[in-house]
Amino acid sequence: MENNNEQLIVELRENIKKIVSLFVAEKEKRKNIEKKHSEALATIKELQEEKEKLRIQYDNLKIAKSLDASIINTHDAKLKVNRIVREIDKCIALLNK
């Protein structure tokens, strides 16, 4: 009987040691997962900030492009108007002869 109790105590101690080692291992895994989670959140935040900067740059580029296009269109329009005015002047000169 006493031998049986001692064996139960030994088995209980072994089981407790296993449970404690499993608990420590799981605790370490959780710590690693929390660390990876924090790193992932930091990466997400950095990427969101970079995305916002790129969006602002893109919007600025679109505005600059539209301004550039309007300047080119204005220049072309001025050239066309000048050409038409010259042609009208030529026609008036021919009519006056």
C-alpha positions, 0 to 999 in steps of 0.5 A: 500500500505504501509502495503504491502511494509512493508510486502515485506521488512519483507519477503525480510529481512527473505529471506536474513537472510535465504540466509546468514545462508545457505551461512554460513552453506555451507562455513562451509561445504566447510571448513570441506571438505577442511580439510578432503581433506588435511588429506586424502592427508597427509595420502596418502603421508604417505602410499606412503612413507611406501609403498616405505620403504616396497618395499626397504625392500622387495628388500633387502630381495629378495637379501639376500634370493638369496645370502643365497640360493647361499651360500647353493648351493655353500656349497652343491656343495662343499660337492658333489665335495669332495664326488666325489673326495673321490670316485675317490681316492678310485677307484685309490687306488683300481686300484693301488692294 
